[in-house]
Structure formats: C-alpha cells, structure tokens
Amino acid sequence: MSNYSHTEAAFAQLQEVDRTSLDESAATAYDQAVDHLQILLDELDTATTDDQPTDVETPDDWGDDEWEEQLQAAREKAALPSTKGTLTTKTIDDRDYYYLQWRDGETVRSQYVGPVDPA
C-alpha cells in the first residue's frame, strides 16, 4: 500500500469518529489530526503530479529502442511509475543484470530489466 493510500485510509477512518462525542481535549486533537492528514494528502497529491520521469541513460551495449522497451516492460510489470526507481546492477552466477529498485515503505523492491551485456 502506498503512502497516499495509507493516508487516505487514516483520513477516512478518522472521519468516521463522531466528533461531538469527544471531550474538549480529544476534539482538539481530532481537529489537529484531520488538519495534518489533509495537508499530507495535498502534499502527496502534488508530489505525484509534479514529479518528472526518472531519466535512465541507455547503456552502451544496448540500442535506444530495445533498451526503452525493456525498461518500460520492467516498469509495467512492477506497476512502477516513470517517476520512481533507480537503475542498479546485480551479479548473479558471475553475470551482471540490470534491475530497477525503489522503496515501498520500509522495503526495497527490485524488478529485473535485462542483462548488462545483451546477447
């Protein structure tokens, strides 16, 4: 679940609380929490629409079109927008491979792109 989804869920759950049943101190805390969540939702929404695609240069051994197809396929498989992800290499059995990596909360996720030296 994305940060935006978590924030939306928290906001929706908070709005289910009957504010009129709260004492003055709890009502003040409730109002502050609603305000903070609304600001966070606005900032997350703005960050999503203002981000520019992450530019990844074509590796030397790849053709531009072939590389773009591989990169796009990896992004689609991972459901990763073009604004996220860092290209990394991993060595597996003495061969190097490109992967997209990104953070999903506390977890670092990876998606295979292709070999460093295409056949």
Rosetta constraint file for C-alpha pairs under 8 A:
AtomPair CA 1 CA 5 HARMONIC 6.04 0.50
AtomPair CA 1 CA 6 HARMONIC 6.58 0.50
AtomPair CA 1 CA 104 HARMONIC 7.97 0.50
AtomPair CA 2 CA 6 HARMONIC 6.25 0.50
AtomPair CA 2 CA 104 HARMONIC 7.04 0.50
AtomPair CA 2 CA 105 HARMONIC 7.39 0.50
AtomPair CA 3 CA 7 HARMONIC 6.12 0.50
AtomPair CA 3 CA 44 HARMONIC 7.97 0.50
AtomPair CA 3 CA 105 HARMONIC 7.36 0.50
AtomPair CA 4 CA 8 HARMONIC 6.13 0.50
AtomPair CA 4 CA 41 HARMONIC 6.67 0.50
AtomPair CA 4 CA 44 HARMONIC 6.23 0.50
AtomPair CA 4 CA 45 HARMONIC 7.65 0.50
AtomPair CA 5 CA 9 HARMONIC 6.09 0.50
AtomPair CA 6 CA 10 HARMONIC 6.17 0.50
AtomPair CA 7 CA 11 HARMONIC 6.07 0.50
AtomPair CA 7 CA 37 HARMONIC 6.71 0.50
AtomPair CA 7 CA 40 HARMONIC 7.49 0.50
AtomPair CA 7 CA 41 HARMONIC 6.58 0.50
AtomPair CA 8 CA 12 HARMONIC 6.10 0.50
AtomPair CA 8 CA 41 HARMONIC 7.14 0.50
AtomPair CA 9 CA 13 HARMONIC 6.16 0.50
AtomPair CA 10 CA 14 HARMONIC 6.06 0.50
AtomPair CA 10 CA 37 HARMONIC 7.91 0.50
AtomPair CA 11 CA 15 HARMONIC 6.21 0.50
AtomPair CA 11 CA 34 HARMONIC 6.81 0.50
AtomPair CA 11 CA 37 HARMONIC 6.24 0.50
AtomPair CA 11 CA 38 HARMONIC 7.62 0.50
AtomPair CA 12 CA 16 HARMONIC 6.61 0.50
AtomPair CA 13 CA 17 HARMONIC 7.21 0.50
AtomPair CA 14 CA 30 HARMONIC 7.87 0.50
AtomPair CA 14 CA 34 HARMONIC 7.24 0.50
AtomPair CA 15 CA 34 HARMONIC 7.92 0.50
AtomPair CA 18 CA 22 HARMONIC 7.33 0.50
AtomPair CA 19 CA 27 HARMONIC 6.16 0.50
AtomPair CA 19 CA 30 HARMONIC 7.49 0.50
AtomPair CA 20 CA 27 HARMONIC 7.79 0.50
AtomPair CA 22 CA 26 HARMONIC 5.63 0.50
AtomPair CA 22 CA 27 HARMONIC 5.43 0.50
AtomPair CA 23 CA 27 HARMONIC 5.97 0.50
AtomPair CA 24 CA 28 HARMONIC 6.18 0.50
AtomPair CA 25 CA 29 HARMONIC 6.37 0.50
AtomPair CA 26 CA 30 HARMONIC 5.99 0.50
AtomPair CA 27 CA 31 HARMONIC 6.13 0.50
AtomPair CA 28 CA 32 HARMONIC 6.26 0.50
AtomPair CA 29 CA 33 HARMONIC 6.11 0.50
AtomPair CA 30 CA 34 HARMONIC 6.21 0.50
AtomPair CA 31 CA 35 HARMONIC 6.19 0.50
AtomPair CA 32 CA 36 HARMONIC 6.13 0.50
AtomPair CA 33 CA 37 HARMONIC 6.08 0.50
AtomPair CA 34 CA 38 HARMONIC 6.10 0.50
AtomPair CA 35 CA 39 HARMONIC 6.27 0.50
AtomPair CA 36 CA 40 HARMONIC 6.14 0.50
AtomPair CA 37 CA 41 HARMONIC 6.06 0.50
AtomPair CA 38 CA 42 HARMONIC 6.20 0.50
AtomPair CA 39 CA 43 HARMONIC 6.17 0.50
AtomPair CA 40 CA 44 HARMONIC 6.04 0.50
AtomPair CA 41 CA 45 HARMONIC 5.97 0.50
AtomPair CA 42 CA 46 HARMONIC 6.10 0.50
AtomPair CA 43 CA 47 HARMONIC 6.01 0.50
AtomPair CA 44 CA 48 HARMONIC 6.17 0.50
AtomPair CA 45 CA 49 HARMONIC 6.46 0.50
AtomPair CA 46 CA 50 HARMONIC 5.91 0.50
AtomPair CA 47 CA 51 HARMONIC 5.95 0.50
AtomPair CA 51 CA 83 HARMONIC 5.96 0.50
AtomPair CA 52 CA 82 HARMONIC 7.73 0.50
AtomPair CA 52 CA 83 HARMONIC 5.63 0.50
AtomPair CA 53 CA 81 HARMONIC 7.88 0.50
AtomPair CA 53 CA 82 HARMONIC 4.67 0.50
AtomPair CA 53 CA 83 HARMONIC 4.16 0.50
AtomPair CA 53 CA 84 HARMONIC 7.40 0.50
AtomPair CA 54 CA 82 HARMONIC 5.82 0.50
AtomPair CA 54 CA 83 HARMONIC 5.02 0.50
AtomPair CA 54 CA 84 HARMONIC 6.37 0.50
AtomPair CA 54 CA 85 HARMONIC 7.25 0.50
AtomPair CA 56 CA 87 HARMONIC 7.22 0.50
AtomPair CA 58 CA 62 HARMONIC 6.52 0.50
AtomPair CA 58 CA 63 HARMONIC 7.30 0.50
AtomPair CA 58 CA 64 HARMONIC 5.98 0.50
AtomPair CA 58 CA 67 HARMONIC 6.28 0.50
AtomPair CA 58 CA 68 HARMONIC 7.82 0.50
AtomPair CA 59 CA 67 HARMONIC 7.85 0.50
AtomPair CA 59 CA 116 HARMONIC 7.85 0.50
AtomPair CA 61 CA 116 HARMONIC 7.63 0.50
AtomPair CA 61 CA 117 HARMONIC 6.26 0.50
AtomPair CA 61 CA 118 HARMONIC 6.95 0.50
AtomPair CA 62 CA 66 HARMONIC 6.72 0.50
AtomPair CA 62 CA 67 HARMONIC 5.92 0.50
AtomPair CA 62 CA 117 HARMONIC 7.95 0.50
AtomPair CA 62 CA 118 HARMONIC 7.00 0.50
AtomPair CA 63 CA 67 HARMONIC 6.00 0.50
AtomPair CA 64 CA 68 HARMONIC 6.15 0.50
AtomPair CA 65 CA 69 HARMONIC 6.22 0.50
AtomPair CA 66 CA 70 HARMONIC 6.32 0.50
AtomPair CA 67 CA 71 HARMONIC 6.06 0.50
AtomPair CA 68 CA 72 HARMONIC 5.93 0.50
AtomPair CA 69 CA 73 HARMONIC 6.04 0.50
AtomPair CA 70 CA 74 HARMONIC 6.24 0.50
AtomPair CA 70 CA 113 HARMONIC 5.93 0.50
AtomPair CA 70 CA 114 HARMONIC 6.91 0.50
AtomPair CA 71 CA 75 HARMONIC 6.25 0.50
AtomPair CA 71 CA 113 HARMONIC 5.85 0.50
AtomPair CA 72 CA 76 HARMONIC 6.14 0.50
AtomPair CA 73 CA 77 HARMONIC 6.11 0.50
AtomPair CA 73 CA 113 HARMONIC 7.79 0.50
AtomPair CA 74 CA 78 HARMONIC 6.20 0.50
AtomPair CA 74 CA 100 HARMONIC 7.68 0.50
AtomPair CA 74 CA 111 HARMONIC 6.22 0.50
AtomPair CA 74 CA 112 HARMONIC 6.38 0.50
AtomPair CA 74 CA 113 HARMONIC 5.43 0.50
AtomPair CA 75 CA 79 HARMONIC 5.81 0.50
AtomPair CA 75 CA 80 HARMONIC 4.87 0.50
AtomPair CA 75 CA 81 HARMONIC 6.69 0.50
AtomPair CA 75 CA 82 HARMONIC 7.27 0.50
AtomPair CA 75 CA 100 HARMONIC 7.98 0.50
AtomPair CA 75 CA 111 HARMONIC 7.74 0.50
AtomPair CA 76 CA 80 HARMONIC 6.33 0.50
AtomPair CA 77 CA 111 HARMONIC 7.86 0.50
AtomPair CA 78 CA 111 HARMONIC 6.33 0.50
AtomPair CA 80 CA 84 HARMONIC 6.60 0.50
AtomPair CA 80 CA 85 HARMONIC 7.52 0.50
AtomPair CA 84 CA 102 HARMONIC 6.60 0.50
AtomPair CA 85 CA 100 HARMONIC 5.54 0.50
AtomPair CA 85 CA 101 HARMONIC 5.18 0.50
AtomPair CA 85 CA 102 HARMONIC 4.74 0.50
AtomPair CA 86 CA 100 HARMONIC 5.40 0.50
AtomPair CA 86 CA 101 HARMONIC 5.21 0.50
AtomPair CA 86 CA 102 HARMONIC 6.45 0.50
AtomPair CA 87 CA 98 HARMONIC 6.65 0.50
AtomPair CA 87 CA 99 HARMONIC 5.77 0.50
AtomPair CA 87 CA 100 HARMONIC 4.72 0.50
AtomPair CA 87 CA 101 HARMONIC 6.42 0.50
AtomPair CA 88 CA 98 HARMONIC 5.71 0.50
AtomPair CA 88 CA 99 HARMONIC 5.29 0.50
AtomPair CA 88 CA 100 HARMONIC 6.20 0.50
AtomPair CA 88 CA 101 HARMONIC 6.87 0.50
AtomPair CA 89 CA 96 HARMONIC 6.26 0.50
AtomPair CA 89 CA 97 HARMONIC 5.34 0.50
AtomPair CA 89 CA 98 HARMONIC 4.57 0.50
AtomPair CA 89 CA 99 HARMONIC 5.97 0.50
AtomPair CA 89 CA 116 HARMONIC 7.77 0.50
AtomPair CA 90 CA 96 HARMONIC 5.56 0.50
AtomPair CA 90 CA 97 HARMONIC 5.33 0.50
AtomPair CA 90 CA 98 HARMONIC 6.55 0.50
AtomPair CA 90 CA 99 HARMONIC 7.21 0.50
AtomPair CA 91 CA 95 HARMONIC 5.31 0.50
AtomPair CA 91 CA 96 HARMONIC 4.41 0.50
AtomPair CA 91 CA 97 HARMONIC 6.35 0.50
AtomPair CA 92 CA 96 HARMONIC 6.41 0.50
AtomPair CA 92 CA 97 HARMONIC 7.59 0.50
AtomPair CA 95 CA 115 HARMONIC 7.90 0.50
AtomPair CA 96 CA 115 HARMONIC 6.15 0.50
AtomPair CA 96 CA 116 HARMONIC 5.53 0.50
AtomPair CA 96 CA 117 HARMONIC 7.66 0.50
AtomPair CA 97 CA 112 HARMONIC 7.58 0.50
AtomPair CA 97 CA 113 HARMONIC 7.49 0.50
AtomPair CA 97 CA 114 HARMONIC 5.73 0.50
AtomPair CA 97 CA 115 HARMONIC 4.16 0.50
AtomPair CA 97 CA 116 HARMONIC 5.07 0.50
AtomPair CA 98 CA 112 HARMONIC 6.33 0.50
AtomPair CA 98 CA 113 HARMONIC 5.32 0.50
AtomPair CA 98 CA 114 HARMONIC 5.31 0.50
AtomPair CA 98 CA 115 HARMONIC 5.85 0.50
AtomPair CA 98 CA 116 HARMONIC 6.00 0.50
AtomPair CA 99 CA 110 HARMONIC 6.09 0.50
AtomPair CA 99 CA 111 HARMONIC 5.33 0.50
AtomPair CA 99 CA 112 HARMONIC 4.48 0.50
AtomPair CA 99 CA 113 HARMONIC 5.13 0.50
AtomPair CA 99 CA 114 HARMONIC 7.24 0.50
AtomPair CA 100 CA 110 HARMONIC 5.44 0.50
AtomPair CA 100 CA 111 HARMONIC 5.14 0.50
AtomPair CA 100 CA 112 HARMONIC 6.52 0.50
AtomPair CA 100 CA 113 HARMONIC 6.77 0.50
AtomPair CA 101 CA 108 HARMONIC 6.71 0.50
AtomPair CA 101 CA 109 HARMONIC 5.51 0.50
AtomPair CA 101 CA 110 HARMONIC 4.39 0.50
AtomPair CA 101 CA 111 HARMONIC 6.57 0.50
AtomPair CA 102 CA 108 HARMONIC 5.67 0.50
AtomPair CA 102 CA 109 HARMONIC 5.44 0.50
AtomPair CA 102 CA 110 HARMONIC 6.67 0.50
AtomPair CA 103 CA 107 HARMONIC 5.71 0.50
AtomPair CA 103 CA 108 HARMONIC 4.53 0.50
AtomPair CA 103 CA 109 HARMONIC 6.05 0.50
AtomPair CA 104 CA 108 HARMONIC 6.15 0.50
AtomPair CA 104 CA 109 HARMONIC 6.73 0.50
AtomPair CA 114 CA 118 HARMONIC 7.52 0.50
